[in-house]
Amino acid sequence: MTSSRLVVAALVGWLLVGALVAAPQFVQGPGERYAHSMAYDSQRDVVVLFGGNRTHQWPQAALADTWEWDGLQWTQVSTNGP
């Protein structure tokens, strides 16, 4: 195989692999925020996110929600609180 054919074969292979990779999908979740807390729960293999704030208005815009990420989707966790 000549070097030009090898380059063309490599490019075609690369393009085919790129076509097979799924495009990123939007995942419903907690939305953007800052000043939140996150921890990894190794027993259940999930990431837990708690609270934060969507604006700079403290404490009026403070969030007290809990979410879990399992690697595929976000799930809002119902918690009992004051």
C-alpha positions in Angstrom: 0.0 0.0 0.0 1.4 3.4 -0.9 1.7 6.1 1.6 -1.0 8.2 0.0 -3.5 5.2 0.1 -2.5 4.6 3.8 -3.3 8.3 4.6 -6.6 8.1 2.8 -7.5 4.8 4.6 -6.6 6.4 7.9 -8.7 9.5 7.3 -11.7 7.4 6.2 -11.4 5.2 9.2 -11.2 8.2 11.5 -14.3 9.8 9.9 -16.2 6.5 10.3 -15.3 6.3 13.9 -16.3 9.9 14.4 -19.7 9.3 12.8 -20.4 6.4 15.2 -19.8 8.4 18.3 -23.0 9.8 19.7 -23.4 13.6 19.9 -23.6 14.9 23.5 -27.1 15.1 24.7 -28.6 17.7 27.1 -29.3 16.2 30.5 -32.0 17.6 32.8 -30.5 18.4 36.1 -29.9 20.9 38.9 -28.9 23.8 36.6 -26.0 26.1 37.0 -25.1 27.4 40.5 -22.1 28.3 42.7 -21.2 27.8 46.3 -22.6 24.3 46.3 -21.3 21.2 48.0 -20.5 17.9 46.2 -19.3 14.5 47.5 -18.8 11.1 46.0 -20.7 8.2 47.7 -18.6 5.2 47.0 -21.1 2.8 48.6 -23.8 3.7 46.0 -21.5 4.9 43.2 -23.2 8.3 42.9 -22.1 11.9 43.2 -24.3 13.9 45.6 -24.8 17.7 45.1 -26.4 19.9 47.8 -27.5 23.5 47.7 -25.7 26.5 46.4 -26.9 29.7 45.0 -28.0 30.9 41.5 -27.4 34.6 42.1 -25.4 36.8 44.5 -28.4 37.4 46.7 -27.8 35.8 50.0 -29.8 34.3 51.7 -32.8 35.1 49.4 -31.6 33.0 46.5 -30.0 30.2 48.5 -30.9 26.7 47.3 -31.5 23.7 49.6 -32.0 21.0 47.1 -30.2 17.7 46.8 -29.3 15.9 43.6 -27.6 12.7 42.7 -25.6 11.9 39.5 -25.1 8.2 38.6 -23.0 8.8 35.5 -26.0 8.9 33.2 -28.7 11.1 34.7 -29.4 13.5 37.5 -32.1 12.6 40.1 -33.5 15.1 42.5 -33.6 13.5 46.0 -36.5 14.3 48.3 -35.3 15.3 51.7 -37.0 16.2 54.9 -36.0 19.6 56.1 -37.3 22.5 58.1 
